[in-house]
Amino acid sequence: MFVSPSLDENIAYLGGAFSGCGDIVSRKLSVGQDKQITIYITYADNMTNRSILEESVFVRLLTKPLKIGVFQKTDALGIIMEEAIGTAEAELSPDMDEIILAVLSGDTAIFADGCAQAIVLSTKGWPNRGVNATETEVVIQGSKEAFSETFRINTALIRRRIRDTRLKIKQMKSGTRSKTDIALVYLDDVVRPSILREVEEKIEGINIDAILDSGYIEQFIEGNTLSPFPQTQMTERPDKAAAAILEGRIVIVVDNSPFVLIVPATLNVFFQSAEDYYQRWTIMSFLRLLRYVGALLSVILPALYIAIDVYNPAMLPSLMVLKMAAARLMVPFPALFEVLIMQLAFELLGEADIRLPGPMGGAVGIVGGLIIGQAAVEAGIVSPIIVVVAALTGICSFTIPNISLVGGLRLARYFLIFCAAPFGLLGFWVGILILLIHLASLKSFGIPYLYPFCSPDVTDYDDLKDSIFRAPLPMMKRRPIFANRDCARRTDEEEGLHDLSK
């Protein structure tokens, strides 16, 4: 549908399109030196910046003596743009569908009688939280800024950290009804063209009525949708997103979401915290090793307890076996049932902690855990050792800095429990083997999920410098495998600076 030269036809079409939309504000005005030109202004209430709209549009239109003659009606919008519009972001559009979408996005449209186009003014000014502190990825040293739900604020937070003309922000839309703004943010000379094309194709191929959060995009673009392990990295930290871009990865910014996606992603990147690079490499390497150990224990500890306690108690010292037998003497349930009771109890406490208000949630989590554990032991439902195993498992899972990976490891924990319960250590090791085979089969946009623990020689073992241990920053001179190999060096001396004057 194109804009009609007849203003009445345009008003009728807009009236039908916005029928029942009480938040759409419209006004018909007569402007010009002799008030001979009729215009029609429409915008969405509370989605526009009212001060820009009033000072840069209404005041100028009503007070400025525009010299528009009777025979210049077809040029009226051009004259209005030149003489009466005080904002830089203004353009003419003949497409009615694009104009309607712009109005619904917070812009203002101006129609004029006799013109087959409309002026679209950028007057976006919807409510937002601004830039708040991080909540899920808290660090002691480093930036406290977090992404917000506003699209342009998020892209600006990245642009502020990478002031390079080669930083590209490619904007797209997805969702047949929501028309959600999506941006691919990357360094043009560092990103791999094949990965960029694949990401673009997957996002363009999304067919759904609405994209309400970046989690929608994550589920559509990941390679194996049935895997419990995340194949895209999600973060609320602008500094972490900027660091990923400098590594050659692509950041996907989704409007209305305070989390951005980073692709490709390997298992290794989920153990990396932004703070790892802000402090000395010795202490951060130690802490990263603790994360790997914590993740391993959170997965295997309950299943290993069942396998040894039920099938292979001879592997333990005699004194420990006697203590465990004495503790379980009055417990009428098998070890599997004990483990499941405590694991599910801690899962429910964790869910309650999230749903309840902040101060109350923390109190319920701590007090509830103590009370339930003590009451279960005194009632003879579980043994004390099971409470220790469940608590240690929960604490170990908290060391992982990425909540998406925690969810995958929780499901892997239950898988190993049900493997070990009927077959003991044999089932436990078979379950471990199945998990490793599954992880080895995963890829994130062509990058093996277990890299750099598999095939590290592809980059001459450089990527092992930022794996379980982190090397000193002066030694990390090459970008990871995600980057274009022609621009793998981080230092300008090796790559050569681009001469922008050419």
Stockholm file with secondary structure:
# STOCKHOLM 1.0

chainA/1-502         MFVSPSLDENIAYLGGAFSGCGDIVSRKLSVGQDKQITIYITYADNMTNRSILEESVFVRLLTKPLKIGVFQKTDALGIIMEEAIGTAEAELSPDMDEIILAVLSGDTAIFADGCAQAIVLSTKGWPNRGVNATETEVVIQGSKEAFSETFRINTALIRRRIRDTRLKIKQMKSGTRSKTDIALVYLDDVVRPSILREVEEKIEGINIDAILDSGYIEQFIEGNTLSPFPQTQMTERPDKAAAAILEGRIVIVVDNSPFVLIVPATLNVFFQSAEDYYQRWTIMSFLRLLRYVGALLSVILPALYIAIDVYNPAMLPSLMVLKMAAARLMVPFPALFEVLIMQLAFELLGEADIRLPGPMGGAVGIVGGLIIGQAAVEAGIVSPIIVVVAALTGICSFTIPNISLVGGLRLARYFLIFCAAPFGLLGFWVGILILLIHLASLKSFGIPYLYPFCSPDVTDYDDLKDSIFRAPLPMMKRRPIFANRDCARRTDEEEGLHDLSK
#=GR chainA/1-502 SS CBCCSCHHHHHHHHHHHTTTCTTEEEEEEEESTTSCEEEEEEEETTSBCHHHHIIIIIHHHHHSCCCCCGGGGGGHHHHHHHHTCCCSCEEEECBHHHHHHHHHTTCEEEEETTCSCEEEECCBCCCCCCSCBCSSSCCSSSCCBCCCSCHHHHHHHHHHHCCCTTEEEEEEEECTTTCEEEEEEEETTTSCHHHHHHHHHHHHTCCCSCCCSHHHHHHHHCSCTTCSSCSSEEESCHHHHHHHHHTTCEEEEETTCSCEEEESCCGGGGGCCGGGGTSCHHHHHHHHHHHHHHHHHHHHHHHHHHIIIIICGGGSCHHHHHHHHHHTTTCCSCHHHHHHHHHHHHHHHHHHHHHSCHHHHHHHHHHHHHHHHHHHHHTTSSCHHHHHHHHHHHHHHTTCSCHHHHHHHHHHHHHHHHHHHHHHHHHHHHHHHHHHHHHHHCEETTEETTTTSSCGGGGTTGGGGBSSSBCCGGGCCBCCTTSCGGGCBCSHHHHCCCCTTC
#=GC SS_cons         CBCCSCHHHHHHHHHHHTTTCTTEEEEEEEESTTSCEEEEEEEETTSBCHHHHIIIIIHHHHHSCCCCCGGGGGGHHHHHHHHTCCCSCEEEECBHHHHHHHHHTTCEEEEETTCSCEEEECCBCCCCCCSCBCSSSCCSSSCCBCCCSCHHHHHHHHHHHCCCTTEEEEEEEECTTTCEEEEEEEETTTSCHHHHHHHHHHHHTCCCSCCCSHHHHHHHHCSCTTCSSCSSEEESCHHHHHHHHHTTCEEEEETTCSCEEEESCCGGGGGCCGGGGTSCHHHHHHHHHHHHHHHHHHHHHHHHHHIIIIICGGGSCHHHHHHHHHHTTTCCSCHHHHHHHHHHHHHHHHHHHHHSCHHHHHHHHHHHHHHHHHHHHHTTSSCHHHHHHHHHHHHHHTTCSCHHHHHHHHHHHHHHHHHHHHHHHHHHHHHHHHHHHHHHHCEETTEETTTTSSCGGGGTTGGGGBSSSBCCGGGCCBCCTTSCGGGCBCSHHHHCCCCTTC
//
